[in-house]
Amino acid sequence: MKPDFEVAWRSPSNIALVKYWGKHGVQLPNNASLSMTLKNAHTVTSFKAYHLQSGLQVKYLFEKKHHPEFESRIKLYLESLLKEMPFLEEYAFEISSENSFPHSTGIASSASSMSALALCLVSFENVFLNKNFYVDFFAERASQIARLGSGSASRSIYGMWSTWGEIDGFPETSDRYASPIGIKPAPMFQKMGDAVLIVSSAPKKVSSTMGHSLMNVHPFSKARYEQANENLQALLFAMQVGDFETFASIVENEALTLHSLLMTSSDDGLLLKPGSLQIIDAIRKFRSQTNVKLCFTLDAGPNVHLLYPESEKQKVHGFIHDELLQFCENRTWINDGIGDGSQQISTKNL
């Protein structure tokens, strides 16, 4: 049967440099965050809608295979959107997604997958309601819908650098949706590499959802939110003036603060592995000895993101091969960098 509507989007993951950790209300952040959009790590989602009268239905494929657990989550997500998009109740959906990267590698699959799905949904809304959304509002609306599925997904709508959460002095920012970064970064920050060093591919014991909820009772939460907002303002200024030393200091502090909060939230919050610490130590020693511009960040897991300006690529890649791969699981790493954001693609190519 021919669908009544069909669309496909490719949307990237992102890596947060100022971390969002802790939320309130319906997926609203307790502090603003800043992320770099990735280039190679993305999800492609195709979306077909069939009109019916018997209530919302979902068929979901992941990597071309039926995945009941993911299907159930997607259906719950679509049902949660009925107040925002009541017309969804009149349709059956066939949704198929594929990632360009493997699971459990320190790359946020929820960010890329939920943003890709949100873009499909807003494309459908645009046609169904005959809205003809202008470009900026379309992205804002997609970011808002993505946020309701995954907070970090709100930032993946945009390319390069994006922020999510209200920031003093930036009136276009909001807790409800992400925005493109409100400054012009210095040239070195417009072409950045990200080497993802795979220390462990084992599932982590503390999920991001659990970690966010644990912040509600953490004794340091108030100070953390103040620290994050101060770090964000300082990081934006460092990026604007091209101060890599300050950039590196803040980014690394944010990563270690996140893991400090995890370790002091739960007995299972120690997610770093010996290899993670050895990589961090090697990065700092190499930077001190060579003055090469590079720094690390971490997601809520053991794998290390090594960030650097593209002008340092040759030296950094040599360093990875000579010194860091010994600490990686099966000597595995992923070569990525800053990307241009989401893109609608032809369904004929899927």
Rosetta blueprint (number, residue, H / E / L):
1 M L
2 K L
3 P L
4 D L
5 F E
6 E E
7 V E
8 A E
9 W E
10 R E
11 S E
12 P E
13 S E
14 N E
15 I E
16 A E
17 L E
18 V E
19 K L
20 Y L
21 W L
22 G L
23 K E
24 H E
25 G L
26 V L
27 Q L
28 L E
29 P E
30 N L
31 N L
32 A L
33 S E
34 L E
35 S E
36 M E
37 T E
38 L E
39 K E
40 N E
41 A E
42 H E
43 T E
44 V E
45 T E
46 S E
47 F E
48 K E
49 A E
50 Y E
51 H E
52 L L
53 Q L
54 S L
55 G L
56 L L
57 Q E
58 V E
59 K E
60 Y E
61 L E
62 F E
63 E L
64 K L
65 K E
66 H E
67 H L
68 P H
69 E H
70 F H
71 E H
72 S H
73 R H
74 I H
75 K H
76 L H
77 Y H
78 L H
79 E H
80 S H
81 L L
82 L L
83 K L
84 E L
85 M L
86 P H
87 F H
88 L H
89 E H
90 E H
91 Y E
92 A E
93 F E
94 E E
95 I E
96 S E
97 S E
98 E E
99 N E
100 S L
101 F L
102 P L
103 H L
104 S L
105 T L
106 G L
107 I L
108 A L
109 S H
110 S H
111 A H
112 S H
113 S H
114 M H
115 S H
116 A H
117 L H
118 A H
119 L H
120 C H
121 L H
122 V H
123 S H
124 F H
125 E H
126 N H
127 V H
128 F H
129 L L
130 N L
131 K L
132 N L
133 F L
134 Y L
135 V H
136 D H
137 F H
138 F H
139 A H
140 E H
141 R H
142 A H
143 S H
144 Q H
145 I H
146 A H
147 R H
148 L L
149 G L
150 S L
151 G H
152 S H
153 A H
154 S H
155 R H
156 S H
157 I H
158 Y L
159 G L
160 M L
161 W E
162 S E
163 T E
164 W E
165 G L
166 E L
167 I E
168 D L
169 G L
170 F E
171 P L
172 E L
173 T L
174 S L
175 D L
176 R L
177 Y L
178 A E
179 S E
180 P E
181 I L
182 G L
183 I L
184 K L
185 P L
186 A L
187 P H
188 M H
189 F H
190 Q L
191 K L
192 M E
193 G E
194 D E
195 A E
196 V E
197 L E
198 I L
199 V L
200 S L
201 S L
202 A L
203 P L
204 K L
205 K L
206 V L
207 S L
208 S H
209 T H
210 M H
211 G H
212 H H
213 S H
214 L H
215 M H
216 N H
217 V H
218 H L
219 P L
220 F L
221 S H
222 K H
223 A H
224 R H
225 Y H
226 E H
227 Q H
228 A H
229 N H
230 E H
231 N H
232 L H
233 Q H
234 A H
235 L H
236 L H
237 F H
238 A H
239 M H
240 Q H
241 V H
242 G L
243 D L
244 F H
245 E H
246 T H
247 F H
248 A H
249 S H
250 I H
251 V H
252 E H
253 N H
254 E H
255 A H
256 L H
257 T H
258 L H
259 H H
260 S H
261 L H
262 L H
263 M H
264 T L
265 S L
266 S L
267 D L
268 D L
269 G L
270 L L
271 L L
272 L L
273 K L
274 P H
275 G H
276 S H
277 L H
278 Q H
279 I H
280 I H
281 D H
282 A H
283 I H
284 R H
285 K H
286 F H
287 R H
288 S H
289 Q H
290 T H
291 N L
292 V L
293 K L
294 L L
295 C E
296 F E
297 T E
298 L E
299 D L
300 A L
301 G L
302 P L
303 N L
304 V E
305 H E
306 L E
307 L E
308 Y E
309 P E
310 E H
311 S H
312 E H
313 K H
314 Q H
315 K H
316 V H
317 H H
318 G H
319 F H
320 I H
321 H H
322 D H
323 E H
324 L H
325 L H
326 Q H
327 F H
328 C L
329 E H
330 N H
331 R H
332 T L
333 W E
334 I E
335 N E
336 D E
337 G E
338 I E
339 G L
340 D L
341 G L
342 S L
343 Q E
344 Q E
345 I E
346 S L
347 T H
348 K H
349 N H
350 L L
